[in-house]
Amino acid sequence: MARKYELRQRADQVEETRRRIVEATVELHLTRGPAATAVAEVARRAGVQRRTVYNHFPDDAALFAACSEHWRAKHPAPDPSGWSDLRQGLRELYGWYRETEAMTSHVLRDAEVLPALRQVIEPGLGAYMTAVRSALTRRAGRGRRVEAAIGLVTDFHAWRSLASLGDDEAAELAAELVELAGSSRRGRPRTPARPGRP
């Protein structure tokens, strides 16, 4: 019985150490970004040795994956399958972007230079954004112009340019753009007026 208790206590200590490492890393990713996060600083903040970090996470991809899982559990993305229309989907997406802005901006920026981070982002955030765009396209109508407009208005950086409007107004403007893309003038270039004619 004593042996089982010792094993359980040891397992709890290992899990607690792992949690501290992940939380320290998430905090550094949030404030500095993954590319500027050093293992030595993670270890210092978690109260462990560098080798302990490597014992739990032998490479960057393993640590990034654990951090991503931890972050998503605390900041769940809205479920696209529950959206009744385009505007609701955009409002919820924009609200989530606002909640996670600092982390998302750091992660997207650093994924450009960290292949291990890209490996985690593509099946995570990348797959989620594919589901978002698919759900919104089903609600807005198909067509290349509609799909292009939805790709634009769901882009994190595009949202940042609209963020000062507030999420409701930004979602309304974005929805109007998508609807314009799907309007009856689809694909027809506008004929420019000749000089001297109205």
Backbone hydrogen bonds, N-H to C=O, Kabsch-Sander energy under -0.5 kcal/mol:
donor,donor_aa,acceptor,acceptor_aa,energy
5,Y,1,M,-2.1
6,E,2,A,-2.3
7,L,3,R,-2.4
8,R,4,K,-2.4
9,Q,5,Y,-2.6
10,R,6,E,-2.5
11,A,7,L,-2.5
12,D,8,R,-2.3
13,Q,9,Q,-2.2
14,V,10,R,-2.4
15,E,11,A,-2.4
16,E,12,D,-2.5
17,T,13,Q,-2.4
18,R,14,V,-2.4
19,R,15,E,-2.4
20,R,16,E,-2.3
21,I,17,T,-2.2
22,V,18,R,-2.5
23,E,19,R,-2.8
24,A,20,R,-2.3
25,T,21,I,-2.2
26,V,22,V,-2.8
27,E,23,E,-2.2
28,L,24,A,-1.9
29,H,25,T,-2.8
30,L,26,V,-2.4
31,T,27,E,-2.0
32,R,28,L,-3.2
33,G,28,L,-1.6
36,A,33,G,-0.8
37,T,34,P,-1.5
38,A,36,A,-0.7
42,V,38,A,-2.1
43,A,39,V,-2.9
44,R,40,A,-2.2
45,R,41,E,-2.6
46,A,42,V,-2.3
47,G,43,A,-1.1
47,G,44,R,-0.6
48,V,43,A,-2.5
52,T,49,Q,-0.7
53,V,49,Q,-1.3
54,Y,50,R,-2.0
55,N,51,R,-2.1
56,H,52,T,-1.7
57,F,53,V,-2.8
63,L,59,D,-1.7
64,F,60,D,-3.3
65,A,61,A,-2.4
66,A,62,A,-1.9
67,C,63,L,-2.4
68,S,64,F,-2.6
69,E,65,A,-2.3
70,H,66,A,-2.2
71,W,67,C,-2.8
72,R,68,S,-2.7
73,A,69,E,-1.8
74,K,70,H,-1.3
75,H,71,W,-1.8
82,G,79,D,-1.6
83,W,80,P,-1.5
89,G,85,D,-2.1
90,L,86,L,-2.5
91,R,87,R,-2.7
92,E,88,Q,-2.5
93,L,89,G,-2.6
94,Y,90,L,-3.0
95,G,91,R,-2.3
96,W,92,E,-2.0
97,Y,93,L,-2.5
98,R,94,Y,-2.3
99,E,95,G,-2.1
100,T,96,W,-2.1
101,E,98,R,-0.8
104,T,100,T,-3.0
105,S,101,E,-2.6
106,H,102,A,-1.9
107,V,103,M,-2.8
108,L,104,T,-2.7
109,R,105,S,-1.9
110,D,106,H,-2.6
111,A,107,V,-2.0
112,E,108,L,-0.5
112,E,109,R,-1.0
113,V,110,D,-1.4
114,L,110,D,-1.5
117,L,114,L,-0.6
118,R,114,L,-2.1
119,Q,115,P,-2.0
120,V,116,A,-0.8
120,V,117,L,-0.6
121,I,117,L,-2.5
122,E,118,R,-2.5
124,G,120,V,-0.9
126,G,121,I,-3.0
127,A,122,E,-0.8
128,Y,124,G,-2.2
129,M,125,L,-2.7
130,T,126,G,-1.7
131,A,127,A,-1.9
132,V,128,Y,-2.4
133,R,129,M,-2.6
134,S,130,T,-2.1
135,A,131,A,-2.5
136,L,132,V,-2.5
137,T,133,R,-2.1
138,R,134,S,-1.9
139,R,135,A,-1.1
140,A,136,L,-1.7
141,G,137,T,-2.1
147,E,143,G,-2.7
148,A,144,R,-2.5
149,A,145,R,-2.4
150,I,146,V,-2.7
151,G,147,E,-2.3
152,L,148,A,-1.9
153,V,149,A,-2.8
154,T,150,I,-1.6
155,D,152,L,-1.3
159,W,155,D,-2.4
160,R,156,F,-2.0
161,S,157,H,-1.2
162,L,158,A,-0.9
162,L,159,W,-1.1
163,A,159,W,-1.4
165,L,162,L,-2.3
166,G,163,A,-1.6
170,A,166,G,-2.5
171,A,167,D,-2.3
172,E,168,D,-2.1
173,L,169,E,-2.5
174,A,170,A,-2.6
175,A,171,A,-2.6
176,E,172,E,-2.2
177,L,173,L,-1.9
178,V,174,A,-2.1
179,E,175,A,-2.7
180,L,176,E,-2.4
181,A,177,L,-2.2
182,G,178,V,-1.4
183,S,180,L,-1.3
186,R,183,S,-1.6
188,R,185,R,-2.2
197,R,194,R,-2.3
